[in-house]
């Protein structure tokens, strides 16, 4: 089965902590907290509204310095945060000179970027399909390009597909060699608690 990742919307929602809890209980492997314009205090409030036993399955895409303090299980690197914070209290591990002890992921937008980041635990490759949440954000790769990248070993179990992902895409993405998928727009549009449960059930149905 493929790793199922959910990325939060960029704005905070009143019931967001409960939504994240539902997603993790209903089959998401990880939830990425992505709040690029947020204040640290607001990120702290979201983290503290969640059960601590779920912290290892969260990844911070912003305010990465909070990972060690709360025991968050992952940090995500991208254009905003290209490196792990060089903080003395980050847990050290052999593979990470910067000292973070959890999972490290990174955003990539080309096959060349994937090849240039061999040490992260997993990588996002985007955009695979036309975006659900961003108007005019089109797919960046033809199916034949993805098949060729898989044959060359560029797409492999470390790589998760991002961009316009819907449950019915999972069988094809598995054939392309992706080890995971990241959901964003599909999850959050009109997301009541009952709808979140239904959408996760639909994802599990296709993730076999």
Buried (B, 14 or more C-beta within 10 A) or exposed (E): EBBBBBBBBBEBBEEBBBBBBBBBEBBBBBBBBBBEEBEEEEBBBBBEEBEEEBBEBBBBBBBBBBBBEBBBBBBBBBEEBEEBBEBEEBEEEEEBEBBBBBBBBBBBBEBEEBEEBEEBBBBBBBBBBBBBBEEEBEBBBEEEEBBBBBEEEBBBEBBBBBBBBBBEBBEBBBEBBBBBBBBBBBBBEEBEEEBBBEBBEBBBEBBE
